[in-house]
Amino acid sequence: MDIQLLGDNLTNPALLFFILGLIASQLRSDLEIPKNSSKFISLYLLLAIGFKGGQELAHSTFNADILWAVVLGLLLALLVPLYTYFILRLRFSVENAGAIAAAYGSVSAVTFVTAISFLEMEQIDFGGHMVAVMALMEAPSIIVGVLLMRIYSNGKRSTRELLGLVKHALTNGSVLLILGSLVIGFMANDEQAAGIKPFTTDIFKGFLAVFLLDMGITSGKKIGSLIKKGWFALLFAILVPLINGIAIAKLSGSFLSGDGDRFLLAILAASASYIAVPAAMRIAAPKANPSLYLPMALAITFPFNITLGMPIYLYVIQHL
């Protein structure tokens, strides 16, 4: 791996604020970000990245890269929960395996936003359509996870219940906001977009730093509960994202031309949802243990991806 690239990432102020949050939680400090403020910042990040993605998409020409990015993203959202479910069944119940598989097939918007910040730091271009790819990958994995639980569980769910879950996944606030912002950014002309640029662009990295500080505090509090679950969950939360990310970083070269797009697709393949999927699993799998799938995604996979994962995936793309 490029040591300078790793060093640049590890000295990124946003990442250092995440580490500060981890340290604060381990020292049992009373440092915290108010819940309402945290929610506002997460909504702001989704709005800003969606709007900027729409602007990029408006200036892009529809080509094979865009089509392949969408196709590959949807395939990943369907296949990752499918193969991980059977690995997870070696140790976990049907409900827990289904919930974890759905989380790892789905995506983390915050990891995606952090990855975009990383690309900007490295001055690597990417297509605005990747925002749409991310949003499209949220729902399919939840649906696959629920269907797997239905197939392999004694308890059956009605078609009406499944349709309700599909609707819930598609109308999830984060999915709706980022898709809506993408459309608005696409429709706005350059002069109109420039009017809100200080809000969508200039203060973006500052808000990202505060949000990652909050994520660090939250992650630190959940690490302990995951460690108690044993080595299998810990290894899964690192190795599966790493394998997915490296595989897509390498294989995507046969379909996509831009390093930035390939990198973002690799990050999407490697990330795990800790917002949309837990919300859906409260309805779909009440027997699934949230103290298992939530810390795996948030306390292990998320920190791994934003510290070591991103430089590894970019190195594979640029040098292998």
Secondary structure as UniProt FT lines:
FT   HELIX           3..10
FT   HELIX           13..26
FT   TURN            27..28
FT   HELIX           35..58
FT   HELIX           64..88
FT   TURN            89..91
FT   HELIX           94..105
FT   HELIX           109..121
FT   TURN            122..123
FT   HELIX           129..136
FT   HELIX           138..152
FT   HELIX           159..170
FT   HELIX           173..187
FT   HELIX           190..195
FT   HELIX           198..202
FT   HELIX           204..227
FT   TURN            228..229
FT   HELIX           231..251
FT   HELIX           252..254
FT   HELIX           259..270
FT   HELIX           276..284
FT   TURN            286..287
FT   HELIX           290..295
FT   HELIX           296..301
FT   HELIX           302..304
FT   HELIX           305..309
FT   HELIX           310..319
//
